[in-house]
Amino acid sequence: MFDKEKIGKTIAFYRKEQGLTQKELADRLHISYQAVSKWEVGAGIPTVEMLCELSVIFHVSVDALLNDEQWDYRMLSYRDIGLDTRKLHTLKQELLGFNTKDEHLIYANYADTAVFQMELSAYRDPAFSMITCVPGSKEQLAILHGYDREICMDTAVSGINFLLQYGMKPVILKANVLCSGERHDRLRKMAAAFRDICAENDILFAGMEISAQPLNYKQEEFHIMASLFGVVEKEEIPHWGHIQNGDVVIGIQTTGIDGTNYPFIKVMADRNKNLFHERLANGNLVLDEILKVNSAYTHEILHLQKEKLLHAVHRVNNCMFHRKMGRFLPENLNISIDLSAIPVTDLYRFLYCQDMIGRNVFHYHFHFGIGMLVIVSKEDKERAMEIISQYHPCYCIGGAEKCRSKDHYDGFLEKGEIQW
C-alpha cells in the first residue's frame, strides 16, 4: 500500500526543486492545479501515466517518487535558496577563457589562489605592493542606471593608479563580484570589462570570481572589488622627500569623477531632481559624464620612471588640497597649485553653476578633471610633459617653493583664481 502523504511530500519537494508552482506543474500535465494540490497534501495519488510524466519533468525515476528509502535520503541543495549551480558553473567555465593567456600566469581558477611568476632579473632590490579597491558610493549610481562595465573598469583603474603613485608596475589583477548569481549577461559583461582594462595596461588578468549569495543580494544588486599586485625597484620609489625647491607640478587630465565625490553628487541630485538628465555645453548628458571611467596612467608613469624623471607622484581623489599630504614634504617646502592654470571642463562649470557650493570652497570638493599630479625638476619639465602628452592631456599647474618662515608652512597652497 502506497503512503499517499509521503508521495505527496515527494512530489512537492521535486516540484519546488525545479522552481515550479503548482499551477505551472498542472499546466505541463494538462490537469487542474487543484489536482496537484490534492496530491501534495496526501488527498489523492497520481495515476501510473501521471507518475511517468512527473518523472520526466523532475528528471528522476518513478521509483524515486514512490520509494520511501529514497525519500529518507533526500538532501537540500542550492536550488532551495534560488541558485542554479549547474548554470553558474557553466558560466564560470566560460569566463575562465577571459584570463590572460601568458606563461607567467600559471594558475587562476575561480576563487582559488592565483599562481603567477614575475621576471625579476632586471631588479636589484625589488619592492612589492598590493591593494584591494572597491568603488564606494559610485557603485550604487552605476547599478541604478546600468553602467556595469564602467564601474568595473573604474574600480580597476583606481587600484592601478594607487600602485603607480609609488612607481609600481601593476603586474596582476584578480576581481570579485558578490551578487545573487543571476543575470549571467551582466556578469559576462563585467568580466570582459576587467579583462579589457588589464589588456590596455599590460596587466595579467587572473579572472573574476563570482561569489553567488542569493540570500544576501537581490537580482539587481552587486558589490565588486579588484585586487592588484605591483613591483618596483626599491630605490626608484617616488617619494615626497625627493621634492626640491623649484620643482614643477604637472597635472594629468582624467575623464571621470572620483568615487569619493559621489556623496556630494548625491546631495546635488537630491536638490535638483533633473540633474542627471540635463545636458552640458558639449551636448553630453550629465549622467554619462559623471559615470565615465577614470584614466589609468600606467604607460606615462612607467615611461617617466624608466627615464628617472619622477620626484613624486600623487593620485588625486576628491580634490588636490589635502593638507595631510603636506606631512610628507620636506619641512622647508610648500607645494603651490595655480588654480588659473587648470582648464575648467563643461562638467565642472555645470556643477559650479548649480550654486550649491560656495565659490571659495568649490575646489575643495572636486579635482576639476586632474587625476594625477607628477612632480619633476624644472629642467625635466618639457621632457616629462612631452612623454605624458603621448597618452593624456597635461598642464603645468604649480611648483615647489620655500616657505617664507615656519609660520607659513602649509603643505599645499592655492594660488590664482579659477577661470570660470
NORBELCOR-V622389 format. One line per field, one symbol per residue. ss: DSSP state (~ for helix, > for strand, _ for the rest). burial: I if it has 16 or more other ideal C-beta (glycine too) atoms within 10 Angstrom, else O. Layout:
BEGIN
ss->???
burial->???
END
This chain:
BEGIN
ss->___~~~~~~~~~~~~~~____~~~~~~~~___~~~~~~~~_______~~~~~~~~~~~___~~~~~_~~~~~_____~~~~___~~~~~~~~~~~~________>>>_______>>_________>>>>>>>>>___~~~~~~~~__~~~~~~~~~~~~~~~~~____>>>>>>>>>>>____~~~~~~~~~~~~~~~~~___>>>>>>>>>_________>>>>>>>>>>>>~~~___~~~_____>>>>>>_____~~~~~~~~~~~~~___~~~_>_____>~~~~~_______~~~~~~~~~_____>>>>_______~~~~~~____>>>>>>~~~____~~~~~~~~________~~~_____>>>>>>>_~~~~~~~~~~~~____>>>>>>>>>___~~~___>>>>_____
burial->OOOOOIIIIIIIIIIOIOOIOIOOIIOOIOOOOOIIIIIIOOOIIIOOOIIOIIIOOIOOOOOIIIOOOOIOOOOOOOOOOOIIOOOIOOIIOOIOOIIIOOOOIOOIOOOOOIOIOOOOOOOOOOIOIOIOIOIOOIIOIIIOOOIIIIIIIIIIIIIIIIIIIIIIIIIIIIIIIIIIIIOIOIIOOIIIIIIIIIOOIOIIIIIIIIIIIIOOIOOOOIIIIIIIIIIIOOOIIIOIOOIOOOIIIIIIIIOIIIIOIIOIIOOIIOOOOOIIOOOIOOOOOIIOIIIIIIIIIIIIIIIIIOOOIIIIIIIIIIIIIOOOIIOOIOOOIIIIIIIOOIOOIOIIOIIIOOOOIOOOOIIOIIIIIIIIIIIIIOOIIOOIIOIIOOIIOIIIIIIIIOIOOOOOIOIIIIOOOIOO
END
